[in-house]
Structure formats: structure tokens, C-alpha cells
Amino acid sequence: MMKQVSLLFYILVLYSCKQNEAIKNDDVVLSNKRNHSAELIEKEFLKYADEAMVDSLKMELINAFNIYDDSFFKIVHIDAEALAEFSFDFFLPNLNTILAKRNSSLTVKKSNDNYDSFEVLINGQPIQLYTQLELDNDSFWNTAPINFFRKVNTILKANDSNEQFYLLYEGNDLHAILLTEDQFFIITDYYKDNFNERPYKP
């Protein structure tokens, strides 16, 4: 009988130790988990946000990692089709609303009316959106946004901006989001297991 009691006591002590070890291990896991929302806030993600909405935007960021609200003045719906077909009025006003917060702006127009010309002027600087071959093989929806925003980012960098445009999604759902490099890395880490939600460099 005494042996059975001793064995039971030993099992209880062993179980208790294992439980304490598991709790400690959970604490380690939790302490190592990144708080991406807090990091974004620290890295001034709300710097240009509508002042009247800062508190609610902060809560959206903390509770749901919502980085897509227009009131952040960081994201705009582009639509690759509109861009590739030179319909800049679809997105340019919203793009300039974001840039106006940074005391900047863009002018964009087709460089000429020739049907076989795919060149545009961005703030007077020429850039070819795509080639005839890319038009023929239907890759121009992908090429046009990349070339467009590479040029815009070159202009921003020349103006000493610490932000660059990154792209989100593709096709008619294409968006552009204006981020610092730190903000970009935080967001891509948050979505490291969800490739479709990660912003990407043009």
C-alpha cells in the first residue's frame, strides 16, 4: 500500500513539474511573438492619418491589423487595366491626395497621340509603360504598373522621400501603398504565410 501511495505521489510531482515546464515554454513563445501593430505605430504608420480618426485607426490596427483604410493616406486603388490603357484620371486624384500630405504631386499624361506609342510623361519625365511585344502577349497589365511606379519611386527618392510605393494584388484589384522600408518589412513579416496579402516592390 505504501509503495502505491509513493508511486502516486511521484506521478503527481512529475506531472506538476511537466505542467510548470509547459507554462514556461508557452511564456517563452508568447514573449517571442512580434506585435506587428505596435511596431507599425512606433514606425509612424499613422503619421499622415486624419487627426480626427487617429484613435479609431489605431484601434483598427491593433485589433484587426487593418492597414487599408483611406484615412491613413497611404493606399490607393490603381487598377492595372486603367493604368495600362492610360486612364490616369481613375487613380491620379486619389494618388495626389496622398502625396499632397507630403507636399508633393504628380502630373501624368501620354507623351503623344500615336496609337503605337506607349510612352507617358510623369512630371515631365518620359517612361515607356510597355512594349509592343508585351501588348501582343498580354503581359502589359503586369509591366505597366511596375514601370510606372518604379519611375514614381525614382522621383520620390530624388525629392528625399523616405517612402516608396509598393504594389498590392494584381489586375483590376491592383493597389499601391506608400511605405517606409521599416513599415514594408513589418507588413511582409506579418503576412509571411499569406503571399497574396504581401506588398511587393515594383
SEZAGU-840284 format. One record per residue: residue in three letters; x, y, z of N, C-alpha, C in turn. Coordinates in pm, whole numbers, padded with zeros to 5 digits, always signed. Layout:
N
ALAXYZXYZXYZ...
This chain:
202
MET+00083-00121+00000+00000+00000+00000+00087+00126+00000MET+00191+00124+00085+00281+00239+00093+00352+00263-00040LYS+00386+00152-00105+00452+00165-00235+00360+00231-00337GLN+00230+00195-00333+00134+00253-00426+00117+00403-00400VAL+00111+00440-00271+00098+00582-00234+00221+00658-00281SER+00337+00601-00259+00462+00666-00300+00467+00683-00451LEU+00424+00579-00522+00423+00585-00669+00326+00692-00719LEU+00209+00700-00656+00110+00801-00693+00163+00941-00667PHE+00229+00957-00551+00287+01087-00514+00393+01127-00617TYR+00475+01029-00655+00580+01055-00752+00522+01098-00887ILE+00416+01032-00929+00350+01066-01056+00292+01207-01052LEU+00229+01242-00938+00171+01377-00923+00278+01485-00928VAL+00390+01460-00862+00501+01557-00862+00557+01573-01003LEU+00575+01459-01070+00627+01462-01207+00534+01537-01301TYR+00403+01513-01288+00302+01581-01370+00304+01731-01345SER+00316+01769-01219+00320+01910-01181+00440+01979-01243CYS+00554+01911-01239+00676+01968-01298+00660+01989-01448LYS+00599+01888-01513+00577+01897-01658+00484+02013-01692GLN+00380+02032-01608+00286+02141-01631+00355+02276-01618ASN+00439+02289-01515+00512+02415-01495+00607+02442-01611GLU+00669+02333-01660+00759+02347-01774+00684+02390-01898ALA+00563+02334-01918+00481+02370-02034+00439+02516-02027ILE+00402+02562-01906+00363+02702-01888+00480+02794-01922LYS+00600+02756-01872+00719+02837-01901+00746+02841-02051ASN+00731+02725-02116+00752+02721-02260+00652+02808-02334ASP+00526+02807-02290+00424+02894-02350+00461+03040-02332ASP+00512+03073-02213+00553+03211-02186+00664+03254-02281VAL+00757+03162-02307+00867+03193-02400+00812+03219-02539VAL+00719+03134-02584+00658+03151-02717+00588+03284-02726LEU+00509+03316-02623+00435+03442-02623+00528+03562-02620SER+00635+03554-02544+00725+03668-02531+00802+03691-02661ASN+00818+03584-02741+00890+03598-02867+00800+03639-02984LYS+00669+03640-02964+00575+03675-03070+00579+03825-03096ARG+00597+03864-03222+00606+04006-03256+00470+04073-03249ASN+00469+04196-03203+00348+04276-03205+00360+04371-03324HIS+00316+04324-03440+00335+04399-03564+00261+04533-03561SER+00144+04535-03501+00066+04660-03495+00141+04766-03416ALA+00193+04726-03301+00269+04820-03217+00394+04869-03290GLU+00457+04778-03364+00577+04817-03441+00543+04918-03549LEU+00430+04897-03618+00389+04992-03722+00360+05129-03662ILE+00292+05129-03549+00260+05257-03483+00389+05327-03443GLU+00484+05251-03388+00614+05308-03348+00688+05364-03469LYS+00671+05299-03585+00740+05343-03707+00657+05445-03786GLU+00566+05513-03718+00493+05630-03772+00400+05594-03888PHE+00336+05478-03879+00239+05442-03982+00121+05539-03985LEU+00092+05601-03871-00021+05695-03862+00022+05841-03879LYS+00142+05864-03924+00197+05999-03932+00109+06095-04013TYR+00054+06048-04123-00026+06135-04210-00175+06109-04199ALA-00214+06029-04101-00356+05993-04086-00440+06114-04047ASP-00568+06107-04081-00664+06210-04042-00665+06221-03890GLU-00633+06341-03838-00620+06359-03693-00745+06320-03617ALA-00860+06349-03675-00987+06319-03606-01011+06169-03595MET-00936+06090-03673-00960+05946-03675-00842+05865-03619VAL-00741+05932-03568-00620+05862-03524-00651+05754-03421ASP-00732+05786-03321-00761+05689-03215-00833+05566-03270SER-00934+05587-03355-01009+05473-03409-00923+05393-03507LEU-00839+05462-03584-00750+05392-03676-00647+05308-03600LYS-00600+05362-03489-00505+05288-03406-00569+05161-03352MET-00695+05169-03310-00765+05051-03259-00787+04948-03370GLU-00820+04995-03492-00836+04904-03605-00705+04831-03634LEU-00597+04905-03622-00465+04849-03648-00430+04744-03542ILE-00459+04776-03417-00427+04685-03306-00516+04562-03308ASN-00646+04582-03329-00742+04470-03318-00751+04383-03442ALA-00729+04442-03559-00751+04365-03683-00639+04381-03786PHE-00533+04451-03749-00424+04480-03843-00478+04536-03974ASN-00569+04632-03960-00628+04696-04078-00536+04808-04125ILE-00466+04784-04234-00373+04883-04289-00428+04947-04415TYR-00555+04918-04447-00610+04953-04578-00705+05073-04578ASP-00728+05132-04464-00822+05244-04456-00767+05366-04529ASP-00851+05430-04609-00808+05550-04683-00761+05662-04591SER-00810+05662-04468-00777+05770-04374-00632+05766-04326PHE-00560+05657-04358-00417+05654-04330-00340+05740-04431PHE-00403+05768-04545-00339+05839-04656-00211+05767-04701LYS-00228+05635-04723-00114+05554-04764-00147+05459-04880ILE-00274+05433-04906-00311+05331-05003-00412+05383-05104VAL-00399+05338-05229-00491+05383-05333-00516+05268-05431HIS-00641+05258-05477-00679+05158-05578-00633+05210-05713ILE-00552+05131-05782-00495+05173-05911-00571+05113-06029ASP-00591+04981-06030-00650+04907-06141-00550+04903-06257ALA-00486+04788-06274-00383+04773-06378-00438+04801-06518GLU-00564+04767-06541-00624+04793-06672-00631+04942-06701ALA-00677+05019-06602-00688+05165-06619-00551+05226-06647LEU-00450+05183-06572-00315+05237-06590-00261+05201-06728ALA-00274+05073-06767-00218+05027-06894-00288+05091-07014GLU-00414+05132-06994-00488+05196-07103-00488+05348-07092PHE-00397+05400-07010-00372+05544-06998-00491+05621-06938SER-00575+05551-06861-00689+05616-06795-00645+05664-06656PHE-00554+05761-06657-00491+05805-06532-00589+05876-06437ASP-00695+05933-06493-00793+06002-06408-00862+05908-06311PHE-00855+05777-06339-00918+05680-06249-00853+05681-06111PHE-00719+05698-06109-00649+05686-05980-00564+05808-05942LEU-00532+05894-06040-00439+06003-06013-00489+06101-05907PRO-00618+06140-05907-00664+06231-05800-00641+06174-05660ASN-00671+06045-05641-00650+05984-05510-00502+05970-05477LEU-00423+05942-05579-00278+05933-05560-00223+06069-05516ASN-00271+06174-05578-00224+06308-05543-00277+06355-05408THR-00391+06303-05366-00441+06335-05231-00344+06281-05126ILE-00294+06161-05151-00194+06102-05060-00064+06182-05065LEU-00019+06215-05185+00108+06286-05200+00101+06429-05148ALA-00018+06489-05155-00034+06627-05105-00002+06636-04957LYS-00028+06528-04883+00007+06523-04741+00158+06532-04720ARG+00232+06496-04826+00379+06502-04822+00433+06622-04899ASN+00346+06717-04930+00383+06835-05008+00442+06797-05144SER+00379+06700-05208+00425+06653-05337+00305+06630-05428SER+00330+06610-05558+00221+06580-05651+00280+06523-05780LEU+00190+06462-05859+00230+06405-05987+00142+06459-06098THR+00204+06485-06213+00129+06508-06336+00163+06392-06429VAL+00061+06336-06491+00083+06221-06579+00001+06240-06706LYS+00064+06220-06820-00008+06226-06947+00066+06145-07051LYS-00007+06101-07152+00055+06029-07264+00142+06129-07341SER+00261+06084-07381+00355+06179-07442+00311+06223-07580ASN+00230+06141-07649+00176+06181-07780+00052+06098-07809ASP-00015+06131-07918-00142+06064-07951-00125+05945-08045ASN-00003+05908-08075+00019+05795-08165-00033+05666-08102TYR-00109+05589-08177-00169+05467-08123-00065+05362-08086ASP+00052+05368-08151+00156+05269-08125+00264+05320-08029SER+00233+05429-07960+00326+05482-07860+00275+05446-07721PHE+00362+05391-07641+00325+05351-07505+00405+05430-07402GLU+00447+05548-07442+00527+05634-07355+00438+05737-07286VAL+00467+05761-07159+00396+05864-07084+00498+05958-07020LEU+00449+06074-06979+00532+06170-06908+00482+06179-06764ILE+00571+06152-06671+00539+06166-06529+00621+06283-06476ASN+00553+06390-06439+00620+06515-06402+00720+06557-06509GLY+00679+06538-06635+00760+06579-06748+00869+06480-06786GLN+00885+06373-06709+00991+06275-06736+00933+06156-06812PRO+00993+06118-06926+00938+06011-07010+00963+05872-06952ILE+00866+05785-06968+00880+05645-06930+00792+05562-07023GLN+00847+05454-07074+00768+05364-07159+00700+05261-07069LEU+00567+05258-07073+00493+05168-06985+00511+05022-07025TYR+00515+04995-07154+00532+04858-07202+00569+04862-07350THR+00602+04748-07403+00644+04736-07544+00531+04675-07627GLN+00548+04679-07758+00451+04615-07847+00443+04465-07822LEU+00558+04405-07795+00562+04261-07768+00481+04228-07642GLU+00495+04310-07537+00420+04287-07413+00271+04309-07433LEU+00236+04400-07524+00095+04418-07559+00044+04294-07632ASP+00124+04244-07724+00082+04128-07805+00068+04001-07722ASN+00155+03984-07619+00148+03861-07541+00068+03877-07411ASP-00004+03990-07401-00094+04017-07289-00026+04024-07152SER+00101+04062-07151+00170+04082-07023+00176+04230-06983PHE+00116+04317-07066+00131+04461-07043+00059+04510-06917TRP-00044+04437-06870-00110+04473-06744-00013+04460-06627ASN+00079+04365-06637+00179+04346-06532+00295+04444-06546THR+00335+04467-06670+00452+04552-06695+00424+04699-06667ALA+00308+04747-06708+00277+04890-06696+00286+04941-06552PRO+00221+04876-06453+00231+04926-06315+00373+04922-06260ILE+00447+04819-06297+00585+04808-06248+00669+04924-06299ASN+00662+04951-06430+00740+05061-06488+00692+05196-06436PHE+00561+05210-06422+00504+05337-06374+00554+05368-06234PHE+00541+05273-06143+00574+05302-06003+00725+05300-05976ARG+00800+05232-06060+00946+05245-06050+00987+05389-06078LYS+00924+05447-06181+00954+05587-06215+00907+05681-06106VAL+00787+05659-06054+00736+05744-05945+00829+05735-05824ASN+00876+05615-05792+00966+05599-05678+01100+05668-05700THR+01146+05669-05825+01268+05743-05856+01249+05892-05829ILE+01132+05944-05867+01100+06085-05843+01092+06113-05693LEU+01027+06025-05618+01017+06042-05473+01154+06042-05407LYS+01239+05949-05451+01373+05939-05394+01454+06066-05423ALA+01439+06119-05544+01509+06243-05581+01463+06360-05496ASN+01340+06350-05444+01286+06455-05356+01310+06424-05208ASP+01402+06329-05182+01443+06291-05045+01330+06232-04962SER+01236+06167-05026+01129+06098-04952+01184+05969-04892ASN+01142+05940-04769+01181+05813-04707+01075+05705-04730GLU+00976+05737-04816+00871+05642-04850+00879+05606-04998GLN+00836+05485-05028+00829+05437-05165+00694+05367-05184PHE+00648+05364-05309+00526+05289-05338+00558+05142-05358TYR+00477+05058-05293+00480+04914-05314+00344+04875-05371LEU+00339+04761-05439+00216+04717-05503+00150+04606-05423LEU+00018+04604-05430-00063+04501-05366-00160+04444-05469TYR-00169+04313-05476-00262+04244-05565-00224+04269-05712GLU-00313+04235-05803-00285+04248-05946-00414+04279-06021GLY-00402+04301-06151-00518+04321-06238-00608+04435-06193ASN-00739+04412-06200-00834+04516-06163-00832+04548-06014ASP-00775+04458-05934-00765+04480-05789-00635+04546-05747LEU-00552+04582-05843-00421+04639-05809-00433+04763-05721HIS-00356+04766-05614-00345+04882-05525-00198+04920-05513ALA-00174+05044-05473-00039+05088-05439-00042+05141-05296ILE+00061+05110-05219+00067+05154-05081+00203+05221-05057LEU+00199+05336-04993+00319+05417-04972+00375+05388-04833LEU+00498+05334-04829+00555+05285-04704+00701+05324-04690THR+00746+05337-04565+00890+05341-04540+00941+05197-04551GLU+01070+05181-04559+01126+05046-04569+01094+04965-04442ASP+01102+05030-04325+01070+04961-04199+00926+04912-04199GLN+00834+04997-04243+00693+04958-04247+00671+04842-04344PHE+00738+04847-04457+00728+04739-04556+00771+04605-04496PHE+00883+04603-04424+00933+04479-04367+00841+04426-04256ILE+00781+04515-04179+00688+04473-04073+00565+04406-04135ILE+00510+04469-04239+00390+04415-04304+00419+04283-04374THR+00532+04273-04443+00565+04148-04511+00590+04036-04411ASP+00643+04069-04295+00662+03966-04192+00527+03921-04135TYR+00437+04016-04116+00303+03981-04065+00233+03884-04162TYR+00253+03907-04291+00188+03823-04393+00285+03720-04453LYS+00384+03678-04376+00484+03586-04430+00423+03453-04474ASP+00309+03416-04415+00243+03291-04453+00125+03313-04547ASN+00109+03436-04594-00002+03469-04684+00052+03554-04798PHE+00105+03487-04897+00176+03555-05007+00087+03658-05076ASN-00041+03629-05091-00132+03718-05165-00154+03852-05098GLU-00129+03860-04968-00152+03985-04895-00025+04066-04877ARG+00086+04014-04925+00212+04085-04904+00234+04192-05011PRO+00270+04314-04970+00308+04414-05070+00440+04372-05137TYR+00459+04415-05259+00582+04378-05330+00640+04499-05403LYS+00770+04495-05420+00839+04607-05485+00811+04606-05635PRO+00782+04722-05691+00761+04728-05837+00892+04711-05912
